[in-house]
Amino acid sequence: MQQTTQTKTPQLKFLAILAVATSVVLVFTVTPWNILPVLVTENVTVIAVTDYGCVAESSMGHSVVVSDCEAGVGDLVSATFYVPAMDQNGYYDRIQDKLEMVNP
């Protein structure tokens, strides 16, 4: 009588390799460090004065509320606020430049 041996496919090894490959691809495409907020301090232009303070606009186009503000519309005040890191480091600008090179 001939004895047959059946070998199982290495499912656990395959799943581990697939998980590692997926995580490496996600780290390099999603880049979570570009989503995290960073603290920015800059002079912003006051666009409105309210009961809660001044509403100002930064040079990056973000609206900022400055409490205890005695400035008038059009004045520059210093403000500290959080923005996504991708706004600060030009990540989207580099992607846009690469896309323009690909598109004819």
Phi, psi and omega in degrees: 000136182266134182262128179255140177245132178257132178256136177278146175289144182285075184295320182294318178295319179297316179295323179294316178295319178296319179294318179295316180297318179296318180293322178295317179297317180295321180296320182277343179260318182278327182044078184299337180289347176274347181267333182298142180283148175236151181273128182235137174239124179206167175278126182244155181265127181287128179248345177200151176242125181237182177293334183269349182142203181257141172260126184230165178238132180276173178291341178271358178091013179270139175277135184228136174257122179253113180282158181053054183251128180252013183276165177255174180297131180095349180282158175261131175229154178274134180222147176243128183207166180262139173226155175297144183301330181294333175288327184279323187262001176075027182300313181293329178296318179294321178295318180296320177298320179293321179294324179292329177290328182281317182284132180285000000 
